[in-house]
Amino acid sequence: NAGVTQTPKFRILKIGQSMTLQCTQDMNHNYMYWYRQDPGMGLKLIYYSVGAGITDKGEVPNGYNVSRSTTEDFPLRLELAAPSQTSVYFCASSSAGYTFGSGTRLTVV
Amino acid sequence: AQSVTQLDSHVSVSEGTPVLLRCNYSSSYSPSLFWYVQHPNKGLQLLLKYTSAATLVKGINGFEAEFKKSETSFHLTKPSAHMSDAAEYFCVVSPFTGGGNKLTFGTGTQLKVEL
């Protein structure tokens, strides 16, 4: 089982560029989440999904968009990258317990 | 509403001595509580979880935590620290177990283990 797979692992963006962080899980979990982790802080919830076609905002959704067209995939879109979005992004899925991906380290310069 | 406070941002111990990482929580529900560990440049690994069964929870790598409702605490302990325990530890609260639970993370405690 691959679990939760995130790509890319690292990325440097220029201000104003856009990109999509990919997340795929192979455990048939209905629930999926995107968190961001800033230095010295815990993880904060950006968006989550309770199933295909259903998404909702978390604690810090501004500047991000998500979609959930299939159970497996939950991509996170940054439309106009800003330095404040420099962070480590974790995707997760859950059933009885959480499984986290290994993270994407994003730097916006 | 729920929140979690990790009382120490940094803890330093000598190898072979006990570890205590402190966590207090606040929740409107009977919460589920977790401890996660994150090694440098790695993802998150679940150490242990409390889900309203036994109040003393044993986890991986010799860690355990005790749920104390009267003190709203869930401190993480280990009798003897090992160098490989050096990492960041997160206390996490959730309103319930199962799917769909949104986790609230503490700000983390950085554990340093010295020879």
Interface residues (C-beta under 8 A of the other chain):
Chain A: H29 N30 Y31 Y33 G40 M41 G42 L43 K44 L45 Y48 V50 G58 F90 S94 S95 A96 G97 Y98 F100 G101 S102 G103
Chain B: S9 K42 G43 L44 L46 K49 F90 V92 T97 G98 G99 G100 N101 K102 L103 F105 G106 T107 G108
